[in-house]
Protein backbone atom coordinates (compact mmCIF):
# COMPACT_ATOMS: atom_id res chain seq x y z
CA UNK A 1 0.00 0.00 0.00
CA UNK A 2 1.10 3.54 -0.69
CA UNK A 3 1.31 6.06 2.14
CA UNK A 4 -0.06 9.01 0.17
CA UNK A 5 0.40 12.68 1.02
CA UNK A 6 -1.44 15.72 -0.33
CA UNK A 7 -0.21 18.03 -3.08
CA UNK A 8 0.51 20.95 -0.78
CA UNK A 9 2.53 18.77 1.57
CA UNK A 10 4.50 17.41 -1.38
CA UNK A 11 5.18 20.92 -2.73
CA UNK A 12 6.32 22.08 0.70
CA UNK A 13 8.65 19.09 0.96
CA UNK A 14 10.10 19.76 -2.51
CA UNK A 15 10.69 23.42 -1.64
CA UNK A 16 12.42 22.52 1.64
CA UNK A 17 14.75 20.02 0.00
CA UNK A 18 15.51 21.56 -3.38
CA UNK A 19 14.70 25.29 -3.53
CA UNK A 20 17.89 27.32 -3.87
CA UNK A 21 20.21 24.30 -3.75
CA UNK A 22 20.98 24.16 -7.45
CA UNK A 23 23.50 26.65 -8.80
CA UNK A 24 23.09 26.68 -12.57
CA UNK A 25 26.25 28.55 -13.44
CA UNK A 26 26.41 30.68 -16.57
CA UNK A 27 27.70 30.47 -20.12
CA UNK A 28 28.10 32.76 -23.09
CA UNK A 29 26.09 31.88 -26.18
CA UNK A 30 25.86 33.40 -29.61
CA UNK A 31 23.01 35.86 -30.02
CA UNK A 32 21.67 33.55 -32.73
CA UNK A 33 21.34 30.81 -30.09
CA UNK A 34 20.12 32.97 -27.19
CA UNK A 35 16.36 32.92 -27.86
CA UNK A 36 14.49 31.28 -25.00
CA UNK A 37 17.46 31.51 -22.62
CA UNK A 38 17.49 33.35 -19.29
CA UNK A 39 19.81 36.37 -19.07
CA UNK A 40 22.36 36.01 -16.28
CA UNK A 41 23.53 39.63 -16.04
CA UNK A 42 22.23 43.15 -16.49
CA UNK A 43 22.94 44.51 -19.96
CA UNK A 44 24.18 48.11 -20.13
CA UNK A 45 23.95 50.18 -23.30
CA UNK A 46 27.31 51.17 -24.77
CA UNK A 47 25.78 54.12 -26.65
CA UNK A 48 22.78 56.41 -26.80
CA UNK A 49 19.73 54.73 -28.31
CA UNK A 50 19.02 56.15 -30.76
CA UNK A 51 22.21 58.11 -31.26
CA UNK A 52 20.39 60.86 -33.20
CA UNK A 53 16.89 62.24 -33.78
CA UNK A 54 15.37 59.68 -36.17
CA UNK A 55 12.44 59.96 -38.55
CA UNK A 56 9.74 57.29 -38.30
CA UNK A 57 8.21 58.21 -41.68
CA UNK A 58 9.23 59.04 -45.23
CA UNK A 59 8.65 62.77 -45.56
CA UNK A 60 9.86 66.26 -44.73
CA UNK A 61 11.50 67.62 -41.61
CA UNK A 62 9.98 70.96 -40.62
CA UNK A 63 9.54 73.35 -37.76
CA UNK A 64 6.04 72.49 -36.54
CA UNK A 65 5.24 76.17 -35.97
CA UNK A 66 5.72 76.80 -39.73
CA UNK A 67 2.79 74.47 -40.47
CA UNK A 68 0.25 75.63 -37.91
CA UNK A 69 -3.14 76.31 -39.52
CA UNK A 70 -2.27 74.96 -42.96
CA UNK A 71 -4.64 72.74 -44.98
CA UNK A 72 -5.20 71.44 -48.51
CA UNK A 73 -6.91 74.68 -49.46
CA UNK A 74 -4.30 76.84 -47.69
CA UNK A 75 -0.96 74.96 -47.67
CA UNK A 76 2.17 76.21 -45.95
CA UNK A 77 4.81 77.17 -48.55
CA UNK A 78 8.29 76.11 -47.31
CA UNK A 79 11.60 76.47 -49.12
CA UNK A 80 13.12 73.12 -50.04
CA UNK A 81 16.59 73.02 -48.41
CA UNK A 82 17.81 69.62 -49.59
CA UNK A 83 17.69 65.94 -48.66
CA UNK A 84 19.19 63.70 -46.01
CA UNK A 85 20.26 60.22 -47.16
CA UNK A 86 20.12 57.06 -45.05
CA UNK A 87 23.21 56.68 -42.88
CA UNK A 88 24.26 60.27 -43.57
CA UNK A 89 25.09 62.58 -40.67
CA UNK A 90 23.54 66.04 -40.90
CA UNK A 91 25.96 68.98 -40.78
CA UNK A 92 23.45 71.83 -40.99
CA UNK A 93 20.46 73.18 -39.07
CA UNK A 94 17.01 73.69 -40.51
CA UNK A 95 16.12 77.32 -40.86
CA UNK A 96 12.69 78.83 -40.38
CA UNK A 97 10.21 78.46 -43.28
CA UNK A 98 12.33 75.66 -44.76
CA UNK A 99 11.99 71.91 -45.07
CA UNK A 100 14.30 68.96 -45.73
CA UNK A 101 13.45 65.56 -47.18
CA UNK A 102 14.28 62.69 -44.75
CA UNK A 103 13.60 58.99 -45.43
CA UNK A 104 12.25 56.63 -42.77
CA UNK A 105 15.05 56.00 -40.28
CA UNK A 106 17.11 58.96 -41.44
CA UNK A 107 18.56 61.65 -39.19
CA UNK A 108 16.34 64.65 -38.56
CA UNK A 109 18.42 67.86 -38.82
CA UNK A 110 18.80 70.17 -35.81
CA UNK A 111 16.16 72.89 -35.79
CA UNK A 112 13.42 70.55 -37.05
CA UNK A 113 10.96 69.24 -34.49
CA UNK A 114 8.40 67.49 -36.69
CA UNK A 115 8.18 65.16 -39.68
CA UNK A 116 5.36 65.60 -42.22
CA UNK A 117 4.49 62.44 -44.15
CA UNK A 118 5.22 62.52 -47.88
CA UNK A 119 1.56 62.15 -48.87
CA UNK A 120 0.70 65.49 -47.26
CA UNK A 121 3.34 67.42 -49.26
CA UNK A 122 3.11 68.70 -52.84
CA UNK A 123 6.10 69.46 -55.10
CA UNK A 124 5.33 71.72 -58.08
CA UNK A 125 8.97 72.05 -59.18
CA UNK A 126 9.38 75.67 -58.10
CA UNK A 127 11.87 75.12 -55.26
CA UNK A 128 9.19 75.06 -52.57
CA UNK A 129 7.18 72.32 -50.89
CA UNK A 130 3.53 72.85 -50.10
CA UNK A 131 2.47 71.34 -46.76
CA UNK A 132 -1.23 70.43 -46.63
CA UNK A 133 -1.41 69.14 -43.06
CA UNK A 134 -0.18 70.82 -39.91
CA UNK A 135 2.17 68.98 -37.60
CA UNK A 136 2.89 69.02 -33.88
CA UNK A 137 6.25 69.22 -32.10
CA UNK A 138 7.76 65.72 -31.79
CA UNK A 139 5.41 64.17 -34.34
CA UNK A 140 6.90 61.20 -36.27
CA UNK A 141 10.31 61.59 -34.60
CA UNK A 142 12.16 59.33 -32.19
CA UNK A 143 14.35 61.66 -30.18
CA UNK A 144 17.97 60.95 -29.34
CA UNK A 145 18.20 58.81 -26.16
CA UNK A 146 14.44 58.09 -26.20
CA UNK A 147 15.20 54.38 -25.68
CA UNK A 148 18.32 54.61 -23.52
CA UNK A 149 21.32 56.73 -22.67
CA UNK A 150 24.84 55.37 -22.74
CA UNK A 151 25.39 53.51 -19.46
CA UNK A 152 21.70 52.75 -18.82
CA UNK A 153 20.63 49.22 -17.88
CA UNK A 154 18.48 48.20 -20.84
CA UNK A 155 17.71 44.55 -19.98
CA UNK A 156 17.63 43.20 -16.45
CA UNK A 157 19.16 39.95 -15.25
CA UNK A 158 16.57 37.16 -15.27
CA UNK A 159 14.82 38.24 -18.48
CA UNK A 160 13.59 35.50 -20.81
CA UNK A 161 15.22 36.39 -24.12
CA UNK A 162 12.47 36.79 -26.69
CA UNK A 163 12.72 38.42 -30.13
CA UNK A 164 12.31 41.92 -28.69
CA UNK A 165 15.21 41.45 -26.28
CA UNK A 166 17.34 39.85 -28.98
CA UNK A 167 16.76 42.92 -31.14
CA UNK A 168 17.74 45.21 -28.27
CA UNK A 169 20.93 43.24 -27.69
CA UNK A 170 21.74 43.47 -31.39
CA UNK A 171 21.20 47.23 -31.33
CA UNK A 172 23.82 47.46 -28.58
CA UNK A 173 26.34 45.41 -30.51
CA UNK A 174 26.07 42.32 -28.30
CA UNK A 175 27.13 39.34 -30.42
CA UNK A 176 26.88 37.09 -27.35
CA UNK A 177 24.72 36.92 -24.25
CA UNK A 178 25.63 35.69 -20.77
CA UNK A 179 22.86 33.25 -19.86
CA UNK A 180 22.17 30.68 -17.16
CA UNK A 181 23.24 27.16 -17.95
CA UNK A 182 20.28 24.89 -18.53
CA UNK A 183 19.94 21.96 -16.10
CA UNK A 184 20.42 18.49 -17.58
CA UNK A 185 17.47 16.22 -16.84
CA UNK A 186 17.95 12.46 -17.16
CA UNK A 187 15.02 10.42 -18.48
CA UNK A 188 14.60 6.66 -18.10
CA UNK A 189 11.60 4.68 -19.32
CA UNK A 190 11.03 1.27 -17.72
CA UNK A 191 8.93 -1.75 -18.59
CA UNK A 192 9.12 -5.08 -20.41
CA UNK A 193 6.18 -3.98 -22.55
CA UNK A 194 7.97 -0.97 -24.07
CA UNK A 195 9.45 -0.89 -27.56
CA UNK A 196 11.18 1.92 -29.51
CA UNK A 197 8.75 4.19 -31.35
CA UNK A 198 10.24 3.10 -34.67
CA UNK A 199 8.93 -0.44 -34.15
CA UNK A 200 5.37 -1.64 -34.72
CA UNK A 201 3.67 -2.97 -31.59
CA UNK A 202 2.67 -6.62 -31.55
CA UNK A 203 0.57 -8.35 -28.94
CA UNK A 204 0.64 -6.39 -25.65
CA UNK A 205 3.71 -4.30 -26.52
CA UNK A 206 3.44 -0.49 -26.59
CA UNK A 207 5.67 2.26 -27.94
CA UNK A 208 7.79 4.32 -25.55
CA UNK A 209 5.79 7.54 -25.39
CA UNK A 210 7.10 8.95 -22.13
CA UNK A 211 10.71 9.46 -23.19
CA UNK A 212 9.57 11.86 -25.90
CA UNK A 213 6.77 13.52 -23.95
CA UNK A 214 9.01 14.15 -20.96
CA UNK A 215 11.86 15.37 -23.17
CA UNK A 216 9.52 17.89 -24.78
CA UNK A 217 8.29 19.05 -21.37
CA UNK A 218 11.86 19.40 -20.10
CA UNK A 219 12.80 21.59 -23.07
CA UNK A 220 9.73 23.78 -22.60
CA UNK A 221 10.58 24.16 -18.90
CA UNK A 222 14.11 25.34 -19.74
CA UNK A 223 16.14 22.14 -19.30
CA UNK A 224 18.16 19.83 -21.52
CA UNK A 225 16.81 16.26 -21.71
CA UNK A 226 19.22 13.33 -21.68
CA UNK A 227 17.50 10.08 -22.57
CA UNK A 228 18.89 6.79 -21.22
CA UNK A 229 16.53 4.66 -23.26
CA UNK A 230 14.25 1.81 -22.29
CA UNK A 231 15.26 -0.31 -19.28
CA UNK A 232 13.55 -3.66 -18.85
CA UNK A 233 12.06 -4.77 -15.53
CA UNK A 234 15.46 -5.72 -14.17
CA UNK A 235 16.21 -4.18 -10.76
CA UNK A 236 19.99 -4.42 -11.04
CA UNK A 237 20.10 -2.96 -14.54
CA UNK A 238 17.72 -0.15 -13.56
CA UNK A 239 19.82 0.56 -10.46
CA UNK A 240 23.04 0.77 -12.47
CA UNK A 241 21.46 3.08 -15.05
CA UNK A 242 19.72 5.28 -12.46
CA UNK A 243 22.84 5.58 -10.30
CA UNK A 244 24.91 6.65 -13.31
CA UNK A 245 22.24 9.11 -14.46
CA UNK A 246 21.96 10.61 -10.95
CA UNK A 247 25.69 11.39 -11.08
CA UNK A 248 25.69 12.74 -14.62
CA UNK A 249 22.51 14.84 -14.49
CA UNK A 250 21.01 17.58 -12.37
CA UNK A 251 17.68 15.76 -11.99
CA UNK A 252 16.38 12.31 -12.86
CA UNK A 253 12.97 11.22 -14.11
CA UNK A 254 12.13 7.51 -14.16
CA UNK A 255 8.77 6.73 -15.73
CA UNK A 256 7.11 3.43 -14.88
CA UNK A 257 7.63 0.94 -12.07
CA UNK A 258 6.52 3.45 -9.44
CA UNK A 259 3.60 1.50 -8.01
CA UNK A 260 3.80 -1.44 -5.58
CA UNK A 261 3.37 -4.39 -7.96
CA UNK A 262 5.69 -7.36 -8.17
CA UNK A 263 7.82 -5.77 -10.89
CA UNK A 264 7.56 -2.17 -9.68
CA UNK A 265 11.11 -1.51 -8.54
CA UNK A 266 11.65 2.25 -8.90
CA UNK A 267 11.22 3.06 -5.20
CA UNK A 268 13.63 0.29 -4.21
CA UNK A 269 16.17 1.46 -6.82
CA UNK A 270 16.05 5.05 -5.61
CA UNK A 271 16.55 3.88 -2.02
CA UNK A 272 19.60 1.84 -3.07
CA UNK A 273 21.44 4.83 -4.55
CA UNK A 274 24.02 5.63 -1.90
CA UNK A 275 23.27 8.89 -0.11
CA UNK A 276 19.69 9.22 -1.34
CA UNK A 277 16.70 9.86 0.92
CA UNK A 278 13.20 8.82 -0.10
CA UNK A 279 10.92 11.78 0.57
CA UNK A 280 7.57 10.35 -0.41
CA UNK A 281 5.98 7.48 -2.29
CA UNK A 282 2.37 8.20 -3.15
CA UNK A 283 0.32 11.34 -3.78
CA UNK A 284 -3.37 11.88 -3.12
CA UNK A 285 -3.69 12.69 -6.79
CA UNK A 286 -5.69 11.41 -9.75
CA UNK A 287 -4.03 10.60 -12.07
CA UNK A 288 -0.58 10.29 -10.52
CA UNK A 289 -1.01 8.43 -7.23
CA UNK A 290 2.15 6.24 -7.49
CA UNK A 291 4.61 9.15 -7.63
CA UNK A 292 7.99 8.96 -5.91
CA UNK A 293 10.62 11.54 -5.03
CA UNK A 294 14.04 11.10 -3.48
CA UNK A 295 16.74 13.60 -2.52
CA UNK A 296 20.22 12.72 -3.72
CA UNK A 297 22.59 15.39 -2.44
CA UNK A 298 20.26 18.18 -3.47
CA UNK A 299 19.21 16.51 -6.73
CA UNK A 300 15.57 15.53 -7.18
CA UNK A 301 15.08 11.94 -8.34
CA UNK A 302 11.49 11.34 -9.44
CA UNK A 303 9.63 8.14 -10.06
CA UNK A 304 6.73 9.06 -12.33
CA UNK A 305 3.71 6.95 -13.27
CA UNK A 306 4.14 4.94 -16.45
CA UNK A 307 0.79 6.05 -17.86
CA UNK A 308 1.59 9.01 -20.16
CA UNK A 309 -1.27 11.27 -19.07
CA UNK A 310 -0.52 10.71 -15.38
CA UNK A 311 3.16 11.29 -16.03
CA UNK A 312 2.37 14.56 -17.80
CA UNK A 313 0.22 15.91 -14.96
CA UNK A 314 2.74 15.02 -12.26
CA UNK A 315 5.48 16.68 -14.30
CA UNK A 316 3.41 19.84 -14.80
CA UNK A 317 2.44 20.15 -11.12
CA UNK A 318 5.67 19.21 -9.38
CA UNK A 319 8.65 18.81 -11.73
CA UNK A 320 8.28 21.78 -14.07
CA UNK A 321 8.41 24.43 -11.30
CA UNK A 322 11.68 22.95 -10.05
CA UNK A 323 13.25 22.98 -13.52
CA UNK A 324 12.08 26.56 -14.06
CA UNK A 325 13.80 27.61 -10.84
CA UNK A 326 16.93 25.64 -11.74
CA UNK A 327 17.12 27.34 -15.14
CA UNK A 328 17.11 30.79 -13.51
CA UNK A 329 13.50 31.79 -14.16
CA UNK A 330 10.35 31.83 -12.08
CA UNK A 331 7.32 29.67 -12.67
CA UNK A 332 5.13 30.71 -15.59
CA UNK A 333 1.71 29.19 -14.99
CA UNK A 334 -0.89 30.73 -17.31
CA UNK A 335 -4.54 30.49 -16.37
CA UNK A 336 -7.92 31.64 -17.64
CA UNK A 337 -11.40 31.40 -16.16
CA UNK A 338 -14.20 29.62 -17.97
CA UNK A 339 -17.66 28.18 -17.38
CA UNK A 340 -18.00 24.39 -17.31
CA UNK A 341 -20.13 22.95 -20.11
CA UNK A 342 -21.13 19.96 -17.99
CA UNK A 343 -20.93 18.75 -14.42
CA UNK A 344 -17.75 16.97 -13.32
CA UNK A 345 -18.24 14.42 -10.50
CA UNK A 346 -15.27 13.61 -8.27
CA UNK A 347 -15.43 11.64 -5.04
CA UNK A 348 -12.20 9.67 -5.00
CA UNK A 349 -10.65 11.31 -1.94
CA UNK A 350 -7.85 12.55 -4.19
CA UNK A 351 -7.12 15.83 -5.90
CA UNK A 352 -8.16 15.31 -9.50
CA UNK A 353 -6.96 16.91 -12.74
CA UNK A 354 -9.41 16.99 -15.64
CA UNK A 355 -8.31 17.98 -19.17
CA UNK A 356 -10.60 20.55 -20.80
CA UNK A 357 -11.01 22.05 -24.25
CA UNK A 358 -11.79 25.76 -24.41
CA UNK A 359 -14.67 26.84 -26.62
CA UNK A 360 -14.97 30.59 -26.21
CA UNK A 361 -15.66 31.22 -22.52
CA UNK A 362 -16.66 27.60 -21.95
CA UNK A 363 -14.52 24.71 -20.73
CA UNK A 364 -15.57 21.29 -22.03
CA UNK A 365 -14.20 18.31 -20.05
CA UNK A 366 -12.17 15.88 -22.15
CA UNK A 367 -12.69 12.57 -20.41
CA UNK A 368 -9.87 10.07 -20.64
CA UNK A 369 -8.08 7.37 -18.74
CA UNK A 370 -4.55 7.97 -17.51
CA UNK A 371 -2.96 6.00 -20.34
CA UNK A 372 -4.53 8.04 -23.13
CA UNK A 373 -1.96 10.67 -24.10
CA UNK A 374 -4.16 11.81 -27.01
CA UNK A 375 -6.35 13.60 -24.45
CA UNK A 376 -3.64 16.26 -24.25
CA UNK A 377 -3.76 16.87 -28.00
CA UNK A 378 -7.51 17.43 -27.72
CA UNK A 379 -7.26 19.78 -24.74
CA UNK A 380 -6.16 23.35 -24.06
CA UNK A 381 -5.50 22.92 -20.35
CA UNK A 382 -6.89 21.32 -17.23
CA UNK A 383 -8.84 22.08 -14.09
CA UNK A 384 -8.08 20.88 -10.57
CA UNK A 385 -10.78 19.49 -8.32
CA UNK A 386 -9.65 19.62 -4.67
CA UNK A 387 -9.33 16.46 -2.63
CA UNK A 388 -12.25 17.33 -0.36
CA UNK A 389 -14.61 18.33 -3.19
CA UNK A 390 -17.24 16.09 -4.78
CA UNK A 391 -17.00 17.77 -8.15
CA UNK A 392 -18.02 20.86 -10.09
CA UNK A 393 -21.44 21.89 -11.33
CA UNK A 394 -22.42 22.67 -14.87
CA UNK A 395 -22.04 26.41 -15.47
CA UNK A 396 -19.64 26.82 -12.54
CA UNK A 397 -16.73 29.18 -13.12
CA UNK A 398 -13.42 27.33 -12.95
CA UNK A 399 -9.77 28.22 -13.34
CA UNK A 400 -8.15 26.53 -16.32
CA UNK A 401 -4.39 25.95 -16.18
CA UNK A 402 -3.21 26.27 -19.77
CA UNK A 403 -0.83 23.78 -21.38
PyMOL commands that set and color helices and strands:
alter all, ss='L'
color gray80, all
select helices_A, chain A and resi 7-18+31-33+64-66+118-120+163-171+210-221+235-248+266-272+308-326+374-377
alter helices_A, ss='H'
color red, helices_A
select strands_A, chain A and resi 26-30+43-44+54-55+59-62+76-84+98-102+114-117+121-122+128-131+141-142+153-155+176-180+184-190+194-195+206-207+224-231+251-255+276-281+285-286+292-296+299-304+335-340+344-345+351-359+362-365+381-385+391-392+397-402
alter strands_A, ss='S'
color yellow, strands_A
deselect
rebuild
show_as cartoon
